[in-house]
C-alpha cells in the first residue's frame, strides 16, 4: 500500500511539474510570438524610416532645384532690367534722331537758300550719285554726309535699318539704305566692312531682280571699295559692270 501511494504521489508531482513546464512553454511561445510581432513592427518601422529618408532626399533635391531656378530668375530679372535701361536709352536716341530726320524732311525745299558748295561734294557724288525718288527717307542721311557729319549720317541709317519694319521700309529701300551705309563707311576708311555690306545687298538685289539702277549703284560702290583696298582689277571689272547698267538705265529712260 505504501508503495502504491508513493507512486501515485510521484505521478501527481510529475503531472504538476509537467503542467508547470507546459505553462512555461506556453508563456515562452506567447513571448516568442510577441517578439516576432515586435520584430515585424520594427522591420516595418525601418522600412518607413528609409522611405521617409528617400522622400526627404527628394524634397532636398527639389529645394535645391527651386533655389537654382530662383537664382536663374533673379539673374534673368537683372538682365531684363539692364536691357530695359539700354532700350530706354536707345529709344531716347531714336526719338531724337527721328525728330531730326523729320525736321529735315519737313523743311520746305523751295524756300531754302542754295547750299554753299562743299569741297567734298564732288567726291561724294562720284561714290554715291543720289538716292532714288522713292527713297526720300534717305535725304537727311545724304544731307548729313554732304555736311561732313558721317557719324550723324550713320546714326540715322542705323535707325532706318534697325527699327523700321518691312511694312514701312520695302526691300528695295532697305537695299538702297544698306548701299548708302556702305558708301559712307568706305568713305570713312572702313572699306572691308563696306565691301561685305555691298556684296550682301547686291546678292539680295539680284535674287529679287531689283531694278538696274540699284544694281548699277551697288557695282559702283563695290568698285570704290576695291580701289581703296588696292584690288584694282576687281575695281575695273565692277566699274565696267556699273557703267553698262547705267547706259541701259538711261536708254530705257529715253
C-alpha positions as CSV (number, residue, x, y, z in Angstrom):
1,X,0.0,0.0,0.0
2,X,2.7,2.4,0.9
3,X,4.5,1.9,-2.4
4,X,1.3,2.4,-4.4
5,X,0.5,5.6,-2.5
6,X,4.1,6.8,-3.1
7,X,3.8,6.0,-6.8
8,X,0.5,7.9,-7.0
9,X,2.0,10.9,-5.3
10,X,5.0,10.8,-7.6
11,X,2.7,10.7,-10.6
12,X,0.9,13.8,-9.3
13,X,4.1,15.6,-8.7
14,X,5.3,14.7,-12.2
15,X,2.0,15.9,-13.6
16,X,2.2,19.1,-11.7
17,X,5.7,19.6,-12.9
18,X,4.7,18.9,-16.5
19,X,1.8,21.3,-16.1
20,X,4.1,24.0,-14.8
21,X,6.6,23.3,-17.7
22,X,3.7,23.4,-20.2
23,X,2.7,26.7,-18.7
24,X,6.2,28.0,-19.1
25,X,6.3,26.7,-22.7
26,X,3.1,28.4,-23.5
27,X,4.4,31.6,-21.9
28,X,7.6,31.2,-23.9
29,X,5.6,30.7,-27.1
30,X,3.5,33.7,-26.4
31,X,6.6,35.7,-25.6
32,X,8.2,34.5,-28.8
33,X,5.1,35.4,-30.9
34,X,5.2,38.8,-29.3
35,X,8.9,39.1,-30.1
36,X,8.2,38.1,-33.7
37,X,5.4,40.6,-33.9
38,X,7.7,43.3,-32.5
39,X,10.4,42.3,-35.0
40,X,7.9,42.7,-37.8
41,X,6.8,46.1,-36.5
42,X,10.4,47.1,-36.1
43,X,11.1,46.0,-39.7
44,X,8.1,48.0,-40.9
45,X,9.3,51.0,-38.9
46,X,12.8,50.7,-40.5
47,X,11.2,50.5,-43.9
48,X,9.1,53.5,-43.2
49,X,12.2,55.4,-41.9
50,X,14.0,54.5,-45.2
51,X,11.0,55.7,-47.2
52,X,10.9,58.9,-45.2
53,X,14.7,59.4,-45.8
54,X,14.1,58.9,-49.6
55,X,11.3,61.4,-49.5
56,X,13.4,63.8,-47.5
57,X,16.2,63.5,-50.0
58,X,13.8,64.1,-52.9
59,X,12.5,67.2,-51.1
60,X,16.0,68.5,-50.6
61,X,16.8,67.9,-54.2
62,X,13.6,69.8,-55.2
63,X,14.5,72.6,-52.8
64,X,18.0,72.9,-54.5
65,X,16.4,72.9,-57.9
66,X,13.9,75.6,-56.8
67,X,16.8,77.7,-55.4
68,X,18.7,77.3,-58.6
69,X,15.7,78.3,-60.6
70,X,15.2,81.3,-58.3
71,X,18.8,82.3,-58.8
72,X,18.4,82.0,-62.6
73,X,15.2,84.1,-62.4
74,X,17.0,86.7,-60.4
75,X,19.8,86.8,-63.0
76,X,17.2,87.0,-65.8
77,X,15.4,89.7,-64.0
78,X,18.7,91.7,-63.6
79,X,19.5,91.1,-67.2
80,X,16.0,92.2,-68.2
81,X,16.4,95.4,-66.2
82,X,19.7,96.1,-67.9
83,X,18.1,95.5,-71.3
84,X,15.2,97.8,-70.4
85,X,17.7,100.5,-69.4
86,X,19.5,100.1,-72.6
87,X,16.3,100.2,-74.6
88,X,15.1,103.3,-72.8
89,X,18.4,105.0,-73.7
90,X,18.1,103.7,-77.3
91,X,14.5,104.9,-77.5
92,X,15.6,108.4,-76.4
93,X,18.3,108.4,-79.1
94,X,15.9,107.1,-81.7
95,X,13.3,109.7,-80.8
96,X,16.0,112.4,-81.1
97,X,17.3,111.1,-84.5
98,X,13.8,110.6,-85.9
99,X,12.9,114.1,-84.8
100,X,15.9,115.5,-86.6
101,X,15.1,113.4,-89.7
102,X,11.5,114.6,-89.7
103,X,12.7,118.2,-89.3
104,X,14.9,117.7,-92.4
105,X,12.0,116.2,-94.3
106,X,9.6,118.9,-93.3
107,X,11.9,121.8,-94.3
108,X,10.5,123.3,-97.5
109,X,13.0,122.9,-100.3
110,X,11.6,125.8,-102.3
111,X,12.3,128.4,-99.6
112,X,15.7,127.0,-98.7
113,X,18.6,129.2,-99.8
114,X,21.1,127.5,-102.1
115,X,23.6,125.5,-100.1
116,X,27.2,126.7,-100.4
117,X,29.4,124.4,-102.5
118,X,31.2,121.9,-100.4
119,X,34.7,120.7,-101.4
120,X,33.7,117.1,-100.6
121,X,30.5,117.2,-102.7
122,X,32.1,116.1,-106.0
123,X,33.9,113.2,-104.3
124,X,30.7,112.1,-102.6
125,X,28.7,112.4,-105.8
126,X,31.3,110.2,-107.6
127,X,30.7,107.5,-104.9
128,X,27.0,108.0,-104.4
129,X,25.0,109.5,-107.3
130,X,21.9,110.1,-105.1
131,X,19.0,108.1,-103.7
132,X,16.1,107.2,-106.0
133,X,12.9,109.2,-106.0
134,X,11.0,106.7,-103.8
135,X,13.7,106.8,-101.0
136,X,13.1,110.3,-99.6
137,X,13.8,108.8,-96.2
138,X,17.5,108.8,-97.1
139,X,17.6,112.5,-97.9
140,X,18.5,113.5,-94.3
141,X,21.3,111.0,-94.4
142,X,22.7,112.4,-97.6
143,X,22.4,115.9,-96.2
144,X,24.4,115.0,-93.1
145,X,27.0,113.3,-95.2
146,X,27.3,116.3,-97.6
147,X,27.9,118.4,-94.5
148,X,30.7,116.1,-93.5
149,X,28.9,114.7,-90.4
150,X,29.4,111.0,-91.3
151,X,28.7,109.9,-87.7
152,X,25.3,111.6,-87.8
153,X,24.6,110.0,-91.2
154,X,25.5,106.5,-90.0
155,X,23.4,107.0,-86.8
156,X,20.3,107.9,-89.0
157,X,20.9,104.8,-91.1
158,X,21.1,102.6,-88.0
159,X,17.7,103.9,-87.1
160,X,16.3,103.3,-90.6
161,X,17.7,99.8,-90.9
162,X,17.2,98.5,-87.4
163,X,13.9,100.0,-86.4
164,X,11.7,100.4,-89.5
165,X,9.6,97.4,-90.2
166,X,9.1,95.8,-93.7
167,X,5.7,97.5,-93.8
168,X,7.4,100.9,-93.7
169,X,10.7,100.1,-95.5
170,X,10.4,98.0,-98.7
171,X,13.1,95.5,-99.7
172,X,14.5,97.9,-102.4
173,X,14.6,100.8,-99.9
174,X,16.4,98.6,-97.4
175,X,18.9,97.6,-100.1
176,X,19.5,101.2,-101.1
177,X,19.9,102.2,-97.4
178,X,22.4,99.5,-97.0
179,X,24.3,100.6,-100.1
180,X,24.4,104.2,-98.8
181,X,25.7,102.9,-95.4
182,X,28.4,101.0,-97.2
183,X,29.3,104.1,-99.3
184,X,29.7,106.2,-96.2
185,X,31.7,103.5,-94.4
186,X,34.0,103.2,-97.3
187,X,34.4,107.0,-97.4
188,X,35.2,106.8,-93.7
189,X,38.0,104.3,-94.3
190,X,36.2,101.1,-93.3
191,X,36.4,99.5,-96.8
192,X,36.5,95.9,-95.7
193,X,33.2,96.1,-93.9
194,X,31.7,98.3,-96.6
195,X,32.6,95.7,-99.3
196,X,30.9,92.9,-97.3
197,X,27.8,95.0,-97.0
198,X,27.7,95.9,-100.6
199,X,28.1,92.3,-101.7
200,X,25.3,91.2,-99.3
201,X,23.0,93.9,-100.6
202,X,23.9,93.1,-104.2
203,X,23.0,89.5,-103.7
204,X,19.6,90.4,-102.4
205,X,19.1,92.9,-105.3
206,X,20.0,90.2,-107.9
207,X,17.9,87.4,-106.2
208,X,14.8,89.7,-106.1
209,X,15.5,91.0,-109.6
210,X,15.5,94.7,-108.4
211,X,16.0,97.5,-110.9
212,X,19.2,98.1,-112.8
213,X,19.7,101.4,-111.1
214,X,20.2,99.8,-107.7
215,X,22.4,97.1,-109.1
216,X,24.5,99.7,-111.0
217,X,24.9,101.7,-107.8
218,X,25.9,98.6,-105.9
219,X,28.6,97.8,-108.5
220,X,29.8,101.4,-108.4
221,X,30.3,101.3,-104.6
222,X,31.8,97.9,-104.9
223,X,34.4,99.2,-107.3
224,X,35.3,102.2,-105.0
225,X,35.7,99.7,-102.1
226,X,38.1,97.6,-104.2
227,X,40.1,100.7,-105.2
228,X,40.6,101.6,-101.5
229,X,41.5,98.0,-100.8
230,X,44.0,98.1,-103.8
231,X,42.1,95.4,-105.7
232,X,42.4,97.3,-108.9
233,X,41.5,94.5,-111.4
234,X,38.3,93.8,-109.5
235,X,37.6,97.6,-109.3
236,X,37.8,98.0,-113.1
237,X,35.5,95.0,-113.6
238,X,32.9,96.4,-111.2
239,X,33.1,99.9,-112.7
240,X,32.6,98.5,-116.2
241,X,29.5,96.5,-115.0
242,X,28.1,99.6,-113.3
243,X,28.6,101.7,-116.5
244,X,26.9,99.1,-118.7
245,X,23.9,99.0,-116.4
246,X,23.9,102.8,-116.2
247,X,23.8,103.0,-120.0
248,X,20.9,100.6,-120.1
249,X,19.0,102.6,-117.5
250,X,19.5,105.8,-119.4
251,X,18.5,104.2,-122.7
252,X,15.3,102.8,-121.2
253,X,14.5,106.2,-119.7
254,X,14.8,107.8,-123.2
